């Protein structure tokens, strides 16, 4: 690389937060929702969103460079990607933006790396438990969090349904399954499946009020650390974006509960981003491993395939295989021995 190429690369990295904040501003100003309704010029959008006309044009051109809007004859419209940031999208992704409670924690990454511990207390003055309790206590924030998870689950559920053989399974248990959207996507393809969505009481209340699959997947109150709260008749258990939040010891407790409840030959599905053997691979995987350091208990991390195999073997699972996806999560399948 020559000096200019190096400068351009460093410039792109150092100021990449421009992209995140531009996306965040556009979401908060409902730009994508307005453009999804009808293409319009910058002046028309400025009037609808109460943005200064010059500022609106600058924002739209920035979004165009990012591939989120398109322009033809001075008329702007959402790109295929931008449509997913609108309220009209079937799986709206507009909550994927940087101005959430994780964003501030990245300022303290050097301290997290030195001390190898999470940053909730430093960033917010409260513990992680208090943060999550505040989310559970606020219906609007809980809904936003659940909808964000739903946005991922719609896409990931389609892939799980496509790549995993459920022909011998009947009853699915989604542990810490939120609204049940992931089970719903799997069940949409595999119509013979029914089951349960297990989560804590505040999430149970949300699921019961918002789930579209109450006829097939029943929300139940439970705790993933207590096997006696797991419905006993399941023959497939799903852990989606659960294990990366926890240390190896905590993961083993959760996996042991799954092993205790499943019948011999029962299937365990793990949906996580799996690192390669050098603990590298995708941008998302390595960055999420830093995120786990900042936001979860000490020892939480993204893991390699071999690390998952070791945990699963210790917990009594075998016949383990992995499906790599070009997605934020991969699939690991294991069977109770």
Secondary structure, 3 states (H helix, E strand, C coil): CCHHHHHHHHHHHHCCHHHHHHHHHHHHCCHHHHHHHCCECHHHHHHHHCCCHHHHHHHHHHHHHCCCEEEECCEEEECHHHHCCCCCCCCCCCCCCCCCCCHHHHHHHHHHHHHCCCCHHHHHCCCHHHHHHHHHHCHHHHHHHHHHHHHHHHHHHHHHHHHCCCCCCCEEEEECCCCCHHHHHHHHHCCCCEEEEEECHHHHHHHHHHCCCCCCEEEEECCCCCHHHCCCCCCEEEEECCHHHCCHHHHHHHHHHHHHHCCCCCEEEEEECCECCCCCCCHHHHHHHHHHHHHCCCCCCCCEHHHHHHHHHHCCEEEEEEECCCCCCEEEEEEEC
